[in-house]
């Protein structure tokens, strides 16, 4: 059984705890991992976790998984993609992390009630051999914070169906061939093993061997094999020169470094080579501005922008901007994927009617802004559920019925009841948007402790239904007991009899049970009177009449009314 307080699971102890949590999940499992590897030759603990997730989905648990798919870890992306396909085929909801950002999170959240956060990947090594540590907590505040972070990851990740398979070509490797001065510039020639995913190359120069604070030259297209940089240092300074590959504005590969003393040559010549004049490299292609196609509300506080863009060879980033009331453009978000044509995020202020735009930047930090579009007047509302009825069912349970239709992004329903202090307490949680009814135990049948249903979306925005008191069940009819078992012990000869009885709050109220036996004249004689309505069995001496012997149990109300069980026959 999982602990009721925060604890830690070092090394291989994490696996049985995670497996138990998955097997015990009732409604929702949320997992994010840098690496989930299942493609081993033999069964491993990672494969067992995958099978447990698939089994959970099969029994109706909503299983949500986010896996790293960064281009900076191509081998990891391939492993995760294979696992994602397997999980999705079994009914799990899977998204892949952004291609230009490493998702290094390792977390698991169960039923919005228990959370694991730590260093364990879902691999054979991490679950069996490595030195790892994961923290487990049932703390509500911790669970709430991790849940919010998970939904942030979910919103920036892509559904598996929209993610192409990783190409599997490995990392970009740059071979620096020559470094020569050309006037005030330095020319670097290079070769590269592949250009898949590369937007541009550029030469860099720095006085530090780590290339910290390097000066970057103009970017060149992925098809080019020479690049130039003009160092911002005096003549005679020792320099380190290298070539870098860029994707979506980030360096994804760097060549080996070449060390030299900076000695500019006369214009029109160079230190070696064919003397081609050492002129300036061609200027970068002019930027073409994006075309903003639409701005629409995604939720009550977020918007979705869609745009068109012809592309550029030295792309760095898109910036999503909105004009404020002082007519200044404020950034709302950044997109580093050159193929991206949509962004969803905070609208900053839902009361303003000011426009949005998309600005593209290249590696030289030149920019071009799109046209401007305003958001529609009001966001689509997350509609509140309509509470239809709250009725008592038996002594402790209630049935809650509601209706709801709402925008996409549903996360869960919560059935809530006020406690004796007036605060809301969650009675139940459902992650199925089609759910319209729930039956279960209430805190109390007090009409002052009202009930409501609250709907949440993936951004943790919520809308609550109206409140209703519990409609109490009317007085019931006294129910007859049902005898479940009766026998006479061979040693001692005592009668042992067991029954069940439904207490439906009868009117007049219950008063007592009678355990009766038929005598030799066919008349029922009382052996014992029991006043506790929760009593379900009795052991005692029967009358010494010939076998077979007959017994029954009678429920009696305060007015003397009776409800009699069927008689049972007990042989010798």
Secondary structure as UniProt FT lines:
FT   STRAND          7..10
FT   TURN            11..12
FT   HELIX           13..24
FT   STRAND          28..33
FT   HELIX           45..58
FT   TURN            59..60
FT   STRAND          62..67
FT   HELIX           71..73
FT   HELIX           74..89
FT   TURN            90..91
FT   STRAND          93..96
FT   TURN            99..100
FT   STRAND          107..110
FT   TURN            111..113
FT   STRAND          114..118
FT   HELIX           124..128
FT   STRAND          133..137
FT   HELIX           140..156
FT   STRAND          158..159
FT   HELIX           160..162
FT   STRAND          174..182
FT   TURN            183..184
FT   STRAND          185..192
FT   TURN            196..197
FT   STRAND          200..206
FT   TURN            209..210
FT   TURN            212..213
FT   STRAND          215..216
FT   TURN            222..223
FT   STRAND          226..229
FT   TURN            235..236
FT   STRAND          238..247
FT   TURN            248..249
FT   STRAND          250..254
FT   STRAND          258..261
FT   TURN            267..268
FT   STRAND          291..297
FT   STRAND          302..308
FT   TURN            313..314
FT   STRAND          315..323
FT   TURN            325..326
FT   STRAND          329..335
FT   TURN            338..339
FT   STRAND          342..346
FT   TURN            350..351
FT   STRAND          355..362
FT   TURN            363..364
FT   STRAND          367..369
FT   STRAND          373..374
FT   STRAND          386..393
FT   TURN            394..396
FT   STRAND          397..403
FT   STRAND          410..418
FT   TURN            420..421
FT   STRAND          424..430
FT   TURN            433..434
FT   STRAND          437..441
FT   TURN            447..448
FT   STRAND          451..457
FT   TURN            458..459
FT   STRAND          462..464
FT   STRAND          482..488
FT   TURN            490..492
FT   STRAND          494..500
FT   STRAND          510..518
FT   TURN            520..521
FT   STRAND          524..530
FT   TURN            533..534
FT   STRAND          537..541
FT   STRAND          549..557
FT   TURN            558..559
FT   STRAND          562..564
FT   STRAND          568..570
//
